[in-house]
Amino acid sequence: MSSRSLRWAARLLAPAAVLVVVALADIATGQRAVVLSLVVVAPLLAASLLGPLLTAGYAFAALVVGAVLGAASELYVERRLGDQLVRLLTIALGGVLAVATAYARVRREERLARVLRVAAVAQQAILPAVPEQIGPLRLAASYDSAAQEAAIGGDLYAAVPSPFGVRLLIGDVRGKGLDAVRLASAVVGAFRERAHDRSELAELVRDLDRAVIRAAGDEDFVTAAVAQVSGGELLLVNAGHVPPLLVRAGVAAALAPTSASSPLGLGVSARPVPVALEPGDRLLLYTDGITEARRPTDRSFFPLDRVVVPCLGSGTLPDALQSLRAAVTEWVGGTLQDDVALLAVEYAPGDG
């Protein structure tokens, strides 16, 4: 039996176990204690685990158990008949409440499922799946949201072919929530639209800067790194973002900008920095959610510079990225404090 079937069986039988335990306790204590009313716990438990029909079944079963055991223990004699009727009424009212609760819970879960489906579609629209190969580049990407109920947030990435080379984007919107998602969508949309038209990478970045100014609030901005790979050369513009890491021959090097630049939305002034690529080079573009991930025991930051080579230095690119994600998850104890977007790239000119 599968684990899913086992979980369903446990949910189905848990209220029945309550009925059995209460019935046995009532028989064992006899007239010394009044525990029979506790059978109402069974439908109340079912309301949190099962649907309204099964909950109604347990409510009826609780009422039957209450009536049968009450009769068997001679509670129907005249001096105790009133107590038994009150007890049965309590069980019946509890059953009705349980059925209503189960119905409301199922409706909420259905609405949540619809919202999650809409969120999944929104994620595909804002962050479409990155192709495994574009020209001479192999690619893999991932997005891990700090909010369990959300699939996307203010981090963003994109990779598109253009007449001028393969163009890459990684970014992080200041702030959180729906406003951050909206701004991330505007940046990705502008990048996809302009990447095919602007021959100069710096001009493309200025377009993104203007797009953020139009869409953002007074205090909003987006840190970003925009790259272009063409003919074995990487051009990189860093707009206030954490520097990408280049992994080559077992060594990781941060591609830091030669001069500081403002983020998108605050007037970008950075110039492209050229980097010569060699076959097999791997590039990791990431957001600061990974470098700011803390270990719960001592609050130390995730050592990306030390971990990136063992994780990203071997194996297929998707496996390497998954290894890095697993290392982060283990470091933080399973709970991220900030979103983490990762875009891994391998230069493989023989494949293009």
C-alpha positions in Angstrom: 0.0 0.0 0.0 1.3 3.4 -0.9 2.1 6.1 1.7 -0.8 8.2 0.3 -3.2 5.3 0.8 -1.9 4.8 4.3 -2.4 8.4 5.2 -6.0 8.2 3.8 -6.7 5.1 5.8 -5.3 6.8 9.0 -7.6 9.8 8.4 -10.6 7.6 7.8 -10.1 5.3 10.9 -9.0 7.9 13.4 -12.5 9.0 14.3 -13.5 5.3 14.5 -10.7 4.7 17.0 -12.1 7.6 19.1 -15.5 5.9 19.2 -14.0 2.6 20.3 -11.9 4.2 23.0 -14.8 6.1 24.4 -17.1 3.1 24.3 -14.5 0.9 26.1 -13.9 3.6 28.7 -17.7 3.9 29.3 -18.0 0.2 29.7 -15.0 0.0 32.0 -16.1 2.8 34.3 -19.8 2.0 34.4 -21.6 4.4 36.7 -18.4 5.7 38.3 -17.7 8.3 35.6 -19.6 9.9 32.7 -17.5 9.6 29.6 -20.2 8.6 27.1 -20.6 12.2 25.9 -17.1 12.2 24.6 -18.2 10.2 21.5 -19.0 13.6 20.1 -15.2 14.0 19.6 -15.3 11.4 16.8 -17.4 13.6 14.3 -15.5 16.7 15.4 -12.2 15.0 14.6 -13.7 13.7 11.3 -14.6 17.4 10.4 -10.9 18.2 10.3 -9.9 15.1 8.3 -12.8 14.1 6.1 -15.6 15.4 3.9 -19.1 16.3 5.1 -20.7 13.0 4.1 -18.2 10.8 6.0 -18.4 13.3 8.9 -22.2 12.9 8.9 -21.7 9.1 9.0 -19.5 9.5 12.1 -22.0 11.9 13.7 -24.7 9.2 13.2 -22.4 6.5 14.6 -21.7 8.6 17.6 -25.4 9.1 18.3 -26.0 5.3 17.9 -23.1 4.5 20.3 -24.4 7.0 22.8 -28.0 5.6 22.7 -27.0 1.9 22.8 -24.5 2.2 25.6 -26.8 4.5 27.5 -29.6 1.9 27.3 -27.2 -0.9 28.2 -26.0 1.0 31.3 -29.6 1.5 32.5 -29.6 5.2 32.0 -33.1 5.0 30.7 -34.6 4.5 34.1 -36.8 7.4 35.1 -34.4 9.1 37.5 -31.6 9.2 34.7 -33.7 9.5 31.6 -33.4 13.4 31.5 -29.6 13.1 31.7 -29.5 10.6 28.8 -31.7 12.9 26.7 -29.5 15.9 27.4 -26.4 13.7 26.5 -27.9 12.5 23.2 -28.9 16.1 22.3 -25.4 17.2 23.0 -24.0 14.5 20.8 -26.5 15.4 18.0 -25.7 19.1 18.2 -22.0 18.3 18.1 -22.6 16.1 15.0 -24.4 18.9 13.2 -21.7 21.3 14.1 -19.1 18.9 12.8 -20.9 18.4 9.5 -21.1 22.2 9.0 -17.5 22.6 9.9 -16.4 19.8 7.4 -18.5 21.5 4.7 -16.9 24.9 5.3 -13.4 23.4 5.4 -13.9 21.5 2.1 -15.2 24.7 0.4 -12.1 26.6 1.7 -9.8 23.9 0.4 -11.4 24.0 -3.0 -11.0 27.8 -3.2 -7.4 27.5 -2.1 -6.8 24.8 -4.8 -8.2 27.2 -7.4 -6.0 30.0 -6.1 -2.9 27.8 -6.3 -3.8 26.8 -9.9 -4.0 30.5 -10.8 -0.7 31.1 -9.0 0.9 28.3 -11.0 -0.3 29.8 -14.3 0.9 33.2 -13.1 4.3 31.8 -12.3 4.6 30.3 -15.8 3.6 33.7 -17.3 6.1 35.7 -15.2 8.9 33.1 -15.0 8.5 30.7 -18.0 10.6 27.6 -17.9 14.2 28.2 -19.0 15.2 26.0 -22.0 17.8 23.3 -21.4 19.9 24.7 -24.3 20.2 28.0 -26.0 22.9 28.2 -28.6 26.2 27.3 -26.9 24.8 27.5 -23.4 23.2 24.8 -21.2 20.9 26.2 -18.7 19.0 25.3 -15.5 17.0 27.5 -13.2 15.0 27.2 -10.0 12.9 29.4 -7.7 12.3 28.6 -4.1 9.8 30.9 -2.3 10.1 31.7 1.4 6.3 31.7 1.6 4.9 28.2 1.6 1.7 29.4 0.1 3.4 31.2 -2.8 5.2 29.9 -5.8 6.7 33.2 -6.9 7.7 36.5 -5.3 10.0 39.4 -6.1 13.0 37.5 -7.5 13.2 37.0 -11.3 15.3 35.4 -14.0 15.1 35.0 -17.8 17.2 33.7 -20.6 16.5 34.5 -24.3 18.3 34.1 -27.6 18.9 37.3 -29.6 20.7 38.3 -32.8 23.5 39.6 -30.5 23.9 36.5 -28.4 22.2 34.7 -25.6 21.0 37.2 -23.0 20.5 36.4 -19.4 18.8 38.2 -16.5 18.7 37.7 -12.7 17.0 40.2 -10.4 15.6 40.9 -7.0 12.8 43.4 -6.4 12.9 45.5 -3.2 10.0 44.5 -1.0 7.6 41.6 -1.0 4.0 40.7 -1.8 1.9 41.4 -4.8 3.6 44.7 -5.6 6.9 42.9 -5.8 5.4 40.3 -8.1 3.9 43.0 -10.3 7.3 44.8 -10.6 9.1 41.5 -11.3 6.6 40.8 -14.1 7.3 44.3 -15.6 11.0 43.8 -15.6 10.9 40.3 -17.2 8.4 41.5 -19.8 10.6 44.5 -20.7 13.7 42.3 -20.9 12.0 39.7 -23.2 10.7 42.5 -25.5 13.8 44.6 -25.7 16.5 41.8 -25.7 15.9 41.2 -29.4 16.0 44.8 -30.4 18.9 46.4 -28.6 22.3 45.7 -30.0 24.1 47.2 -27.1 23.8 45.5 -23.7 24.1 48.8 -21.9 21.2 50.2 -23.9 19.1 47.2 -23.0 19.9 47.8 -19.3 18.8 51.4 -19.6 15.5 50.2 -21.1 15.0 48.0 -18.0 15.8 51.0 -15.8 13.1 53.1 -17.5 10.7 50.2 -17.2 11.2 50.0 -13.5 10.8 53.8 -13.1 7.5 53.6 -14.9 6.2 50.7 -12.9 7.7 51.1 -9.5 6.6 53.2 -6.5 8.7 56.1 -5.1 10.9 53.9 -3.0 11.0 50.7 -5.2 14.0 49.5 -7.2 15.3 46.2 -8.6 18.9 44.9 -8.3 19.8 43.0 -11.4 22.6 41.4 -13.3 22.3 41.3 -17.1 24.6 39.2 -19.2 25.3 38.4 -22.8 27.2 35.4 -24.2 28.5 35.6 -27.8 31.5 34.2 -29.5 33.1 32.9 -26.3 32.8 36.3 -24.6 30.6 37.1 -21.6 29.5 40.7 -21.2 28.1 41.5 -17.7 26.3 44.6 -16.4 25.7 44.6 -12.7 23.0 47.0 -11.4 23.5 46.8 -7.7 23.2 43.0 -7.6 25.2 40.3 -5.9 28.1 39.3 -8.3 27.6 36.1 -10.3 30.1 33.3 -9.7 32.2 31.8 -12.4 33.3 28.2 -11.7 36.3 27.1 -13.8 38.6 24.1 -13.2 37.5 23.7 -9.6 37.8 27.3 -8.6 35.0 29.8 -8.1 35.5 33.5 -8.8 33.1 36.3 -8.2 32.5 38.5 -11.2 32.4 41.8 -9.3 31.7 45.0 -11.2 34.6 47.4 -11.8 32.6 50.2 -10.4 29.5 50.6 -8.3 26.1 51.1 -10.0 22.6 52.0 -8.8 19.9 49.4 -9.1 17.3 49.5 -11.8 14.8 52.3 -11.2 17.5 54.6 -9.7 19.5 55.5 -12.8 21.8 52.8 -14.0 25.3 53.9 -15.0 27.3 50.6 -15.2 29.2 49.6 -18.3 29.5 46.0 -19.5 32.5 44.1 -18.1 33.9 41.5 -20.6 34.9 38.0 -19.5 36.5 35.4 -21.7 34.8 32.1 -21.5 36.4 28.6 -21.8 34.5 25.4 -22.7 33.1 23.8 -19.5 32.9 27.1 -17.6 29.8 27.3 -15.4 28.2 30.6 -14.3 25.8 30.9 -11.3 23.5 33.9 -11.2 21.6 34.1 -8.0 19.7 36.4 -5.6 20.8 37.3 -2.1 18.3 35.0 -0.5 20.9 32.3 -0.7 23.8 34.3 0.7 21.6 35.6 3.5 20.3 32.2 4.4 21.1 31.5 8.1 21.6 28.3 10.0 19.2 28.2 13.0 21.7 26.9 15.5 24.3 29.7 15.3 22.8 32.2 12.8 25.8 31.9 10.5 25.3 32.7 6.8 25.3 30.1 4.0 28.9 29.7 2.7 28.1 29.9 -1.0 31.7 30.6 -2.0 32.8 27.4 -0.4 29.8 25.2 -1.4 29.4 26.3 -5.0 32.4 24.4 -6.3 31.5 21.0 -4.8 27.9 21.4 -5.9 28.3 23.1 -9.3 31.6 21.8 -10.3 30.5 18.3 -11.5 27.6 16.3 -12.8 24.9 17.5 -15.1 23.7 21.1 -14.7 20.2 20.2 -13.3 21.8 17.8 -10.9 24.4 20.3 -9.8 21.7 23.0 -9.2 19.6 20.5 -7.3 22.6 19.7 -5.1 23.1 23.3 -4.3 19.4 23.8 -3.5 19.6 20.7 -1.2 22.6 22.2 0.6 20.8 25.5 1.2 17.7 23.7 2.5 19.8 21.6 4.9 21.6 24.7 6.1 18.5 26.6 7.0 16.7 23.6 8.5 14.1 23.4 5.8 12.7 27.0 6.1 13.9 29.8 3.9 13.7 33.4 5.2 13.9 34.9 1.7 13.1 33.9 -1.8 16.0 32.2 -3.7 16.3 32.4 -7.5 19.1 30.5 -9.2 20.1 30.5 -12.9 23.0 28.2 -13.7 24.7 28.3 -17.1 27.4 26.1 -18.7 29.4 27.2 -21.7 29.4 24.3 -24.1 30.3 25.7 -27.6 30.4 22.2 -29.1 26.7 21.8 -28.5 25.6 25.0 -30.2 
